[in-house]
Amino acid sequence: MRNYELVFVVKPNADEETREAVLNKVKEVISTDGEVANVDVWGTRKLAYPIAKFNEGHYVLVNFSAGVELPKELDRNLKINENVIRHMIVAA
């Protein structure tokens, strides 16, 4: 198992319930073949440049360990979620 970091940005106009649903979905996907080490909610911050006409976003950092196939599945899930405007997964 390898260590990974995931940072994703949720639309700033999403309510708290929606943000929690996105985070829970991420945790659910990771728990299928790995384990979540740490979740750090950074909150709403200004973006460096506009993304999808938004100037702010709600940032979340997730540290996890998993097999090599799990980041591909996680990437697929985040791409189809309309509330996530950006995400990045890197091997730590």
Order of alpha helices (4+ residues) and beta strands (2+ residues): beta-alpha-beta-beta-alpha-beta
